[in-house]
């Protein structure tokens, strides 16, 4: 089962277990620029993994910050 991620609160009562956070990175390759999609996917996968480790069934109130450097794209995400 895939753990859903949402940027808004759930429409039903819920219990907050813990704040979860993850970072996704995509670096510049030999002939390619950093790929934001790769960094975002890695961040979302990290949030789902941490939620699963805690026994959660979803991550709500997700926020994402994107940072670009000369050779990397970083996405930091967190939610409850």
C-alpha positions in Angstrom: 0.0 0.0 0.0 1.3 3.4 -0.9 1.1 6.0 1.9 -0.7 9.1 0.6 0.9 12.5 0.9 -1.3 15.6 1.0 -0.6 19.3 1.4 -3.9 19.9 3.3 -5.4 18.5 6.5 -7.4 15.2 6.2 -11.2 15.4 6.1 -11.6 13.1 9.0 -10.3 13.0 12.6 -6.7 11.9 12.9 -3.9 11.5 15.4 -0.5 13.2 14.8 2.2 10.6 15.5 5.3 12.7 14.7 6.7 15.2 12.3 8.4 13.5 9.4 11.0 15.0 7.1 13.1 14.0 4.1 15.5 15.4 1.6 15.8 14.5 -2.1 18.8 15.4 -4.2 19.6 15.3 -7.9 23.1 16.1 -8.9 24.6 17.3 -12.2 25.8 14.4 -14.3 28.5 14.3 -17.0 26.1 15.4 -19.7 23.0 16.3 -17.8 21.6 19.0 -15.5 20.1 18.3 -12.1 16.6 16.9 -12.5 13.9 18.4 -10.2 11.6 15.4 -10.8 14.3 13.0 -9.5 14.8 15.1 -6.3 11.1 15.5 -5.7 10.4 11.8 -6.1 13.3 10.9 -3.7 11.9 13.4 -1.1 8.3 11.9 -1.4 9.7 8.4 -1.1 11.6 9.4 2.0 8.5 10.8 3.6 6.6 7.7 2.9 9.4 5.5 4.2 9.6 7.4 7.5 5.8 7.4 7.9 5.7 3.6 7.3 8.5 3.1 10.0 6.3 5.0 12.5 3.2 3.0 11.6 1.4 6.0 10.0 -1.2 5.5 7.2 -0.7 9.0 5.6 1.4 12.2 5.7 -0.7 15.4 5.9 0.2 19.1 5.7 3.2 18.5 3.5 5.4 21.4 2.7 8.3 21.3 0.2 11.2 23.7 -0.3 13.2 23.6 -3.5 16.8 24.8 -3.7 18.9 24.9 -6.8 22.7 25.1 -6.8 25.1 25.1 -9.6 25.4 21.3 -9.6 22.4 20.0 -7.6 18.6 20.4 -7.0 17.6 19.7 -3.4 14.0 19.2 -2.2 13.3 19.3 1.5 9.9 18.1 2.6 8.0 17.7 5.9 4.6 16.9 7.2 2.8 15.2 10.1 
